[in-house]
């Protein structure tokens, strides 16, 4: 039987190792997964670029990968932090699935709901195969279709409260 030396030091990771080490953020914490650039980091990138620093040195100071900084600069030529933030916010709002609700559909749905049609009837007679009636309910509850909840003929199927005892 072989004995393991418990007190033996663990090998130190060097540049030649293929071990991937987590990078440190400028706030001192260690990031294990990717996080989007913050406004403060964008301001620092702008300042460091004005000082003439290289992409690698900027990345090192921010605790980021050089590719992250490079990509940010490439997306925003003539780098200005505020413009870069606005561009990021706009891209974020445009992501995700596109809605099927256009102005014509919205007007038709509102008109039929006010005429006491149920979402099930609207879908069955006008939009069969295009949208589900539950989608109309979701749009109403989310405020994307501007009608009071009183136009709904029924409040939908009642849900039993979920049991939480013993969990």
C-alpha positions in Angstrom: 0.0 0.0 0.0 1.3 3.4 -1.0 1.2 6.3 1.5 0.3 9.8 0.2 2.3 12.7 1.6 -0.3 15.1 2.9 2.2 17.8 3.6 3.6 17.9 0.1 3.2 21.2 -1.7 0.8 21.4 -4.6 2.5 22.2 -8.0 2.4 25.9 -8.9 0.8 26.8 -12.2 3.3 28.4 -14.6 2.9 29.9 -18.0 3.8 26.5 -19.6 0.9 24.8 -17.8 -2.3 24.4 -19.7 -4.3 25.2 -16.6 -6.8 28.1 -17.0 -6.6 30.5 -14.2 -9.5 32.8 -13.2 -8.7 36.5 -13.8 -9.0 39.2 -11.2 -11.2 42.2 -11.5 -10.0 45.7 -10.8 -12.1 45.7 -7.6 -10.0 42.8 -6.3 -12.6 40.0 -6.7 -12.1 37.0 -8.9 -14.4 36.5 -11.8 -15.1 32.9 -12.7 -17.5 33.7 -15.6 -17.9 36.5 -18.1 -19.6 39.7 -17.0 -20.4 42.7 -19.2 -18.3 45.8 -19.0 -19.5 48.3 -16.4 -19.9 52.0 -17.0 -16.9 52.6 -14.7 -14.8 50.2 -16.8 -15.8 52.0 -20.0 -14.8 55.3 -18.5 -11.4 53.8 -17.6 -11.0 52.4 -21.1 -11.6 55.9 -22.5 -9.1 57.5 -20.1 -6.4 54.9 -20.8 -6.9 55.3 -24.5 -6.5 59.1 -24.2 -3.2 58.4 -22.3 -2.1 56.3 -25.2 -2.0 53.0 -23.4 -2.0 49.7 -25.3 -5.0 47.3 -25.4 -3.0 44.7 -23.4 -2.0 47.1 -20.7 -5.6 48.4 -20.4 -6.9 44.8 -20.2 -4.3 44.0 -17.5 -5.3 47.1 -15.4 -9.0 46.2 -15.7 -8.5 42.5 -15.0 -10.0 41.6 -18.4 -9.0 39.6 -21.4 -7.3 41.7 -24.1 -9.9 40.4 -26.6 -12.7 41.9 -24.5 -11.1 45.4 -24.5 -10.2 45.1 -28.2 -13.8 44.1 -29.1 -15.2 47.0 -27.1 -12.9 49.5 -28.9 -13.6 47.9 -32.4 -17.4 48.2 -31.8 -17.0 51.9 -30.8 -14.5 53.7 -33.0 -13.4 57.1 -31.6 -14.1 55.7 -28.2 -16.3 57.7 -25.9 -17.6 55.8 -22.8 -21.0 57.4 -22.8 -21.6 56.6 -26.4 -20.4 53.1 -25.9 -22.8 52.6 -23.0 -25.7 53.9 -25.0 -24.8 51.6 -27.9 -24.6 48.7 -25.4 -28.0 49.5 -23.9 -29.6 49.8 -27.4 -28.2 46.4 -28.4 -29.4 44.9 -25.2 -33.0 46.1 -25.8 -32.9 44.8 -29.4 -31.9 41.2 -28.4 -34.3 38.4 -27.9 -37.2 37.1 -29.9 -39.1 39.6 -32.0 -42.7 40.2 -31.1 -45.5 39.3 -33.5 -47.6 42.1 -32.1 -47.7 45.0 -34.7 -50.0 48.1 -34.7 -52.6 46.5 -36.9 -52.9 43.4 -34.7 -52.9 45.5 -31.6 -55.8 47.7 -32.9 -57.8 44.6 -34.0 -57.3 42.8 -30.6 -58.3 45.9 -28.6 -61.4 46.4 -30.9 -62.5 42.8 -30.4 -61.9 42.8 -26.7 -64.0 45.9 -26.3 -66.7 44.1 -28.3 -66.7 41.4 -25.6 -64.7 38.8 -27.6 -62.5 36.6 -25.5 -58.8 36.1 -26.4 -59.8 32.5 -27.3 -62.4 33.7 -29.8 -60.0 36.3 -31.3 -57.3 33.7 -31.9 -59.8 31.1 -33.1 -61.5 33.4 -35.7 -58.7 35.7 -36.7 -55.2 34.5 -35.8 -55.5 30.7 -35.8 -52.0 29.2 -36.1 -50.3 32.6 -35.7 -50.5 33.3 -32.0 -51.9 31.5 -28.9 -54.7 32.9 -26.8 -52.4 32.8 -23.8 -50.1 35.3 -25.7 -52.9 37.8 -25.7 -53.4 37.4 -22.0 -49.7 37.9 -21.5 -49.7 41.0 -23.6 -52.6 42.4 -21.6 -51.0 41.7 -18.2 -47.7 43.1 -19.4 -49.4 46.3 -20.6 -48.5 45.9 -24.3 -52.2 45.9 -25.2 -53.8 48.9 -23.5 -57.2 47.7 -22.2 -58.6 47.4 -18.7 -58.7 43.9 -17.3 -62.5 44.4 -17.0 -62.9 43.8 -20.7 -61.8 40.1 -20.2 -64.9 38.0 -20.0 -63.3 35.5 -17.6 -60.3 35.7 -15.5 -58.9 32.4 -16.9 -58.7 29.1 -15.2 -58.2 29.4 -11.4 -55.0 28.0 -10.1 -54.8 26.0 -6.9 -52.2 27.5 -4.5 -49.0 25.5 -4.6 -48.3 23.4 -1.5 -45.3 24.6 0.3 -45.4 22.4 3.5 -42.7 19.8 3.7 -40.5 21.3 1.1 
